[in-house]
Amino acid sequence: MNLRLAVIVLSIAVLSCSMIEGLGGAKEAEKVRKLNESIPASMPHADEDLGANDPSNFKIILPVKGQMLLGNPESEPIDQATLVSKIQEFTGAKTPDKKFVYIAAAVDIPSSEVAVVIDELRRQGVEIVKLVVSGRDPNVDEGGWLTKPVKRPDRVFELRISPTELFIEEGRPNPLTLFVTNGTGGRPILNNEPQADLEALSTRLNEVFKERERNGVRRVNSNETEKTVLVKHSKDDIDQRYGDLVKLIDALKGSGASPIILSEGLPIPTPINFPEDVMPPRPSVNEIPKSISGGVLNGQALSLPKPPYPPAARAVNAKGAVNVQITVDVDGKVIRADAVSGHSLLRPAAVAAARNAKFAPKLLSGKPVKVNGILVYNFAP
């Protein structure tokens, strides 16, 4: 009788444990499901990245406002101090090429909370973040991010959070960097010019990049066309939702922008007329600016002397594009010329040629104005 009773008790215990484990598993699966439904989806320009499922990679999750998790949705919430210590552990154990962090956040949390995290990542030496977007197809009941087994490759937006591309030597800002922010009413702003919507922004940027390709406007120390875009992202902006930020990044990626840099925490100097190289602000009827920005000015010159190929540059086979930032006065004369990119042995010849360029006087609403822009000189042996 005692043996029979013991068997019954043991069976009940095993059944109870199985039920508790089943309930726990179901609860965990529900957390994953809710997370997958809350993070941004339907982002056509995000890149597939199976690394988001790699347990060894560093993942920060912001499922709801005011809550931060590490690794997976079942983990316990952490505070800012714990985040700092975990980031320091992570960066101390990784080589520079592995110091990237995945961030998964719900569409409706303030983007300022993401900006706080990114600011801390930058301070700890992280240069790249990957914003996770859902690759699931709800029509066929696919789980999405963190679902096992993986039914569809995860997707991310890879973004720079370091200021390298924003500067040229000696800390001077790169005048070719484009600035984008979400304006009031959801209208994005490219440099100082409001765009009708994200589609208009993407179209305008694509036009700018094509113009730069035609004129040979290259990234500093590179043969690639300059397509750097800085997204103004602030931890003080509590009104913007994270979902809106991701939609903006998707539009930028669709335009061909690369790299895309998030600005929170970056020490960006802002000298006069920087960086409106292609999109000058539109003056009001009663306000005529003293100067405007004209973008690449090669095609607008009345006279554009070709610089000689310096013997010293020829001796070392120096070649490529040199971008010279110029200011044209109201009479069409170049009154300032500074090389902002290109081989050091080619720059003096390009600057000298730029100073001798001639332009027709520029009128705005019948009044003469100065013009700021770029002249591009291509050197080949």
N, C-alpha and C positions, 0 to 999 in steps of 0.2 A: 504493500500500500504506500509506504514511504517512497519507494522507488518510482511508482507511478506518479505521485504528487511532484517529485523532483523533476521528472520529465516534462510535466505540464508547465511548471514554473519556468523551466529553461526555455521551453517553446515560446511562452508568452514574452519572455525577455528578448529573445532573438527577434520575434515579430515586431516588438516595440522599437528596437534599435533600427530595424529595417525601415519602419514607418518614419522615424525621426530623420534618418539619413535621407529618405526619399523627400521628405518635406524640406530639409535643408538644401538638397540639390535643386528642388523646384524653386526655392526662394532665390538661390544663386542664379539660376537660369533666368528668372524673372528680372533680376537686376541687369543682367547682360542685355535682355530684350529691351528693357526700358532705355538703357543707354544707347543702344543701336537706333532706337526710334527717335532719340532726342538730338543726336549729333547731326550736322549738316549732311544732306544727301543730294543726289542729282546734280553733281558738279562735273560737267563734261570735260573740263580741262585739267582735272586732278590726275596725278600719275599713279600707276599701280605700284605697290610696295609691300611685298610679303613680310618685310622686316618688322612691320607693325605688330605681327603676331609672335615675334621672337622674344621669349621671356628674358633674354639677356639685355635687351634694349630698354632704355629708360623711358617710362611712360607716365605722364601726368594727366589725371582725369579730373575735369570740372563738371560733374553731373548736374548740379543744381547751384543756385546762387549761394555763395558763402561757404561752399564745401569743396575740399580738395583731397583727392585720393592718389595713391601711387600704385602702378602696376596693373590693377584690375578692379572691377566694380565691387568686389567682395571685401576689399581691404578697408581698414579703419581710416576715418578722416584724419588728416594731419594739419598742423598749423604751419605758419611761415618759418619758424625757427627749425622745425623738423625738416621742412623742404630744403632749407639752406644746407643743413648737415648732410642730407641725402645727396644733394647735387655735388657737394664737395667730395663725398665718397666716390661718386660716379666719375667725376672728371679726373680724380686722382688715379683711377684705375684704367683709364682709357687713353689710347693714342689720339693725337689731334684729329685724324680722319674718322675716328669713331665717336667724337664728342658731338653727337646730335641727339636731340630729345623729341619724342613724340608727344603731342598734346591733343587730347580729345575733349571737346567741350560741347555742352548743349547749346542749341541755337539761340535760346532766349536769355542766357545769362549776360550781364553787362560785359562788353569787350574789355572794359577797364580791368576786370579781374584777370583776364588773359595777359593784359599789358603788365600787370604787377609781376606775374610769373616770368614773363619774358625779360623784364628788367633785371630780375634776380639771376636768371640764367646767363645773361650777358655779363653781369658782374663777376660770375664764377668762371668765365672763360669759354662758355658755349657759344659757337658761332652760327649754328644752323638749328632751326626747329622745323618739325614736320607736322603740319596740322592734319589730323586724321578726319576724313570724311567717309560716310557710309557708302559701301559699294553694294549693299544688299538690294535685292529686288523684292519688294513686299508683295508683288503679284504672285510670286511662287514660294512665298513664305521662307525666304532665305534669312539667316540669322544676322549676318553682317560682321562687324568688327568684333574680335575675340571669340567668335563662334568656332567650335571645334566639332568636326573637321571643317577646314576652310572651304566654303562652297563657291566663293567668288574672291578674286584678289582684292586686298584692301587698297585704298587710294589715299594719297596725301598731297598736300601742297608744301613743297620744300622752300623755305624762306631763309634769307640771311638776316641776322640780327647784329652783325658787326658793321662798322662804318667804313671799311676799307675802300669800297668803290666810290665813296662820296668825296674823296679827297685826291688831290694830286700832291706832288712833293711839297714839303715845308708846311703842311697843314692847310694849304689853300684848297677851297672847295672846287669840285669839278663842275664847271658851268653847264655841262651837258646833262646832268642828272635831272630827271623829271619828278615833280612832286604831285602826289595824289592824296585826296582826303574825301571822306563822305561829308557832303554839305547838308544844309537844312533841307528837309523835305525829301531826303534820299537822293538828292542830286549830287553826283560826284563832281569834284573840282580838280581840274588838271592845271597845275601851276596856279594861276589866278583866274582861270576861265571856267565858269560853271558849264557842265555838260547836261544835256536833257535827261539822260539816264545812263545805265551801265552799258547798254549797247552802243550809244553815241560815244561814250568814253573809249570803248574798245576800238571802234572805227577810227576815231581821231588819232589814237596812239598808233594804230597800224599805218596810217598815212604818214605820221612823223617818222616812223622807223623805215618806211620805204624811201622817204626823202633822204634820210641819212645814208641808206644803202647806195642810192644813186650818187650821192656826193662824197662817198668814201669817208664818212665820219666814223672813226674807229674808237674803240675803248682804249684807255691809256695802256700802253705797253702790250697791245694785242692787235690782231688782224680782224677781230670780230666787230661788227657794227655796235655802236653804243646804244644799249636798250635798257639801261638801269632805271628802275622806278622806285622811288621812296614812298612808302605808305605812312602817312602821319597817323600814328597810333598812340593814344595817350591814356595813362592810368587815371587821369583827371576827367576823362570824358565818360560820365556815368549814364548818358542817354543812349549811346550806341549799343546795339545788340551784337553779340558775337556772330550770329547768322548773317547780318548785314556785312560785317567785315569779310567773311569768307566769300560771299557773293561778289564783293568788290575784287578780291584776289582772283577769283575765277575769271572775271572779265579782263583783268590785267594779263593773266596767263594766256587767255584767248587772243589777245592783241599781239603776242610775241614778246612781251616784256620779260627781261632776264638780265641780271638777277632782280628779284623783288625783295626789298629790304624794309623791315618794320622799324619805325623810328624811335619808339619809346626809350628814353634814356640816352640817346645819342647826342653828343656835344656838337651840334651842327651850327657853324657860323653862318651868318646871313648878311653879306655885304650888299651894297646898293646894286640893284638890277640883277641880283642872283636869285634864282637860276632861270629866269624867264627867257630861254633861248629860242622857244618856238611859239609859245602862247602868251603874248603880252596881255595885260588886263585891258578890258574894253573901257575907254574913257566915257564919261557922261557927256551930254551935249554941251554943258557949260564948263567942262574941265578938260583941257588939253595938256597932256603930259609933256615935260621938257625932253624926254627921250622915250623911245620904244625899243622893243626887241624884235629882230628880224629873222632869227634862226640862221640857217646857212646862207651866206650872202654871195657865194661864188657866181651864181647866175644873174645877180643884180648889178654887178660891177660894169662900169663903162670901160674901164681899163684895168686889167689884172695881170701885171707882169709875172712871168714865170721865173721862179728863183733858180739860180745856178746850182749845179750839183757840187757841194763842197769837196775839194780834193781829199781832205781828211776823212770825210764820210765814205768816199769812194774807196779809199785805201782799206777800210775795214768792212766794206760791203754793207754799210748802213742803208736801210731803205724803209719804206712805209709811209704812212700818212702823218702829217703834222697839223694839228688844229690850232689856229691862232684866233684868240678872242680880240675883237677890235671894237672901237668906238668911232663912228663917222659923224663929223660935225654937220651943222646946218648947211654948209656949202658943199658937202659931198667929199670932204677930205678926211683921211684917216688921222685921227689925233691921238690914238692909243692903240698899241698892238702888243699882245702878250701870248707867247706860246703856252698852251695848256696841256699838250700831249705830244708824243712823238720822240724819236731818238734825239739825244742831246746834241749830237753833231749836226743835225739837220735843222734844229730850231732857229739859230741865228739867221740863216738864209731865208727861211720862211717869214720870219718877223720883218726883215728888211724889205722883202717883196710886198708884204701886206701894207707896210707904211706908204708904199708908192701906188697903191690901188686908188682908183677914182670912182666916185659914185655920183649919180644924179641927186640933187637935193631932195630930201623926203619931206612931203607936206602932209599934214593931218588936219582935216577941216580947214584947209587953206593956210595953215600956219606951219613954218619950218620946225622940224624936230631932229634931234640927234637919234642915231640908230646904233644899237648894240647887237653884235652878232658874231658869227664864226666864219673864218675863211679856212678852207681845207686845201692843203698842198700835198700831193702824192709824189714821192721820190722813188725812182727806180734806177738801178745802175745802167 
